[in-house]
Amino acid sequence: MTSEPDRDTVDGNDDVVGRYDDYVMPIWKSLNVPVKRASNCTVEDYEGNEYLDVFSGISVTNVGHNNEAVVEAAKAQLDEFVHGCSYVHPSEQVARLGERLAEITPGDLQKSFFCNSGTEAVEGAIKLARKYTGSKEVLALEMAFHGRTLGSLALTGNKAYKSEMAPTINDVAHVAPPYAYRCQMCSGGPCSCACADDLERVIGTHTSGDLAAVVVEPVMGEGGIIVPPNGWLERVKEITHDHGGLLIVDEVQTGYGRTGEMFATEHFDVVPDILPQAKGIANGMPLGAFTASAEVADAFEAGDHLSTFGGNPVACAAALATIDELEDGIVENAREQGAWLSERLADLEAEFDVVGDTRGLGLMQGVELVDPDGDTGPMGVAPEPAPKVAKQVGNRLKESGIIIGVGGYHKNVMRFQPPLTISRDQLSRAVDSLHDALAEVET
Ligand SMILES: Cc1ncc(COP(=O)(O)O)c(C=O)c1O
C-alpha cells in the first residue's frame, strides 16, 4: 500500500516550494527561502539554514521579526476577541491607535481610516482627496510604486507592473521623478529642482486643470531608493496647492522609523495633506491606514468608505506595541546605523566601477549597479544599468547567508532595508559580503 503524503506536515524547503508550484498562483518568488521561523534579524528555513535578513520581507519587520512585545500584544488581544468590524462596533484598539497616529504623524494630521494594506491606503487617500476637493485628476511620478489594485496601479509609473492589466482608472498623469543620478532635467548641471517645476507643465498639458491630488513617495522605494533633493517636496506641495489639489505623501514604505525618523516627511519641511501608511505599522500584521487633518478627513460622510477587516483589533494592538518599541530607541538605532551604512556604501562606490551610485536615508539605502564599459544609460546621463550583475550579486549574498533586496526601476539596485534593530556587527557582515560579491563580479 502506498502511503499518502501528509498534508499537515512539510518535508523540507522543496516540499513548500513544490506546493507553491501546484497550488499558489505563479506570482513573484525570487528567493526560494521558505521561512520556518524568524527572530529579530534572522530567518531560518526548513533545513536549519539561517540567514541574516537585510530586507525585512520588503521593509516590514521594522522592530525585528517576532518582536516579543508585539507578539504578546497580539496574543493578549486574540484572547479577548478577534473581529467585530470596527465600523459596526467601535473598538478600543482603533480608538487608541487613531489617537496615537495623531500624536506621531506630522503637523495637524489627526484622523485616520484603517484598512489592511498599502494599496488600500493609497486608494482610500485618492477617494478622500476627490471628495474634499470635488476634483478628479491625479498626478504621480514616473517610476513610482503605489500598489497593484487598479487605482493604485494607475499611479504606479512603471509599465512592467501594468502590462496586460490596463485599463486602470482614468485621469492620472505622470511627471518626472527626482532621480538625480539619471536626471534628464538639469542636464548634469547643479540641481535646481527642475523636475518639481515641471509639474506646472504637466498640469498644463496633461490635465484639464481639475486637480484632486499629487501623490509622491518621500523616498522612492521600488523605484530604486531615490532620495529627492532638498526643496523638492516643498516645491511640489506649493505647486499642488496653487492648482487646488492635495498633496498625498505615500509613506507605506518609508514610515515607521525606516529612514531614521518616524516618517520620512520629517526630513523635509513639509506636512502632507494625506499620509497613507502600511508595511511597518504593525510589524507584519496586516494593517494599513491613511491620516489627514480634521478638516480634510471630515469631507468623508458615513458610507463613503469602509473595510470589513480594516482596523482589526489584533493588528491594531500589534501596531500600538510596534510604535512603543520604535520610540524606545529603535528609530534612533536606524538613524545611527544608517549613517554608518551610508559611509560604508560610499566606500564601495569609490572602490568599484560597477557601483554607479549609493544613496538613502536611515536604514533605507540603495547601491545602483552599472556597466562601466557599456553605453550611456536610458536617461542619457549615466552608465547603463546592470540588472544581471545585480541578480548575480543578490544570489552570491544568499549563498553567504544574507538576504538582500534587488530592485529599482531598472532592476539594478541592491536594497538594504533591514529590521531597524540591526546591530553594527550584523550590518558590517552584510557590507563585507557585498564587498566580496562586487569584487567577484568585477574580475
Ligand atoms: C510606496 C508604496 N506604496 C504602496 C505599496 C503597496 O503596498 P501593499 O503591497 O501593502 O499593498 C507599496 C508596496 O511596496 C509601496 O512601497
The ligand as an SDF file (V2000), in Angstrom:
LIG
                    3D

 16 16  0  0  0  0  0  0  0  0999 V2000
    5.2550   53.2480   -1.5150 C   0  0  0  0  0  0  0  0  0  0  0  0
    4.3260   52.0710   -1.5880 C   0  0  0  0  0  0  0  0  0  0  0  0
    3.0050   52.2760   -1.6620 N   0  0  0  0  0  0  0  0  0  0  0  0
    2.1240   51.2650   -1.7130 C   0  0  0  0  0  0  0  0  0  0  0  0
    2.5610   49.9520   -1.7020 C   0  0  0  0  0  0  0  0  0  0  0  0
    1.5700   48.8220   -1.7470 C   0  0  0  0  0  0  0  0  0  0  0  0
    1.5090   48.2010   -0.5050 O   0  0  0  0  0  0  0  0  0  0  0  0
    0.8510   46.7440   -0.3410 P   0  0  0  0  0  0  0  0  0  0  0  0
    1.7750   45.7830   -1.0110 O   0  0  0  0  0  0  0  0  0  0  0  0
    0.7390   46.5580    1.1390 O   0  0  0  0  0  0  0  0  0  0  0  0
   -0.4760   46.7910   -0.9980 O   0  0  0  0  0  0  0  0  0  0  0  0
    3.9380   49.6850   -1.6180 C   0  0  0  0  0  0  0  0  0  0  0  0
    4.4330   48.2980   -1.6080 C   0  0  0  0  0  0  0  0  0  0  0  0
    5.5780   48.0130   -1.8560 O   0  0  0  0  0  0  0  0  0  0  0  0
    4.8390   50.7650   -1.5660 C   0  0  0  0  0  0  0  0  0  0  0  0
    6.1640   50.5680   -1.4850 O   0  0  0  0  0  0  0  0  0  0  0  0
  1  2  1  0
  2  3  1  0
  2 15  2  0
  3  4  2  0
  4  5  1  0
  5  6  1  0
  5 12  2  0
  6  7  1  0
  7  8  1  0
  8  9  2  0
  8 10  1  0
  8 11  1  0
 12 13  1  0
 12 15  1  0
 13 14  2  0
 15 16  1  0
M  END
$$$$
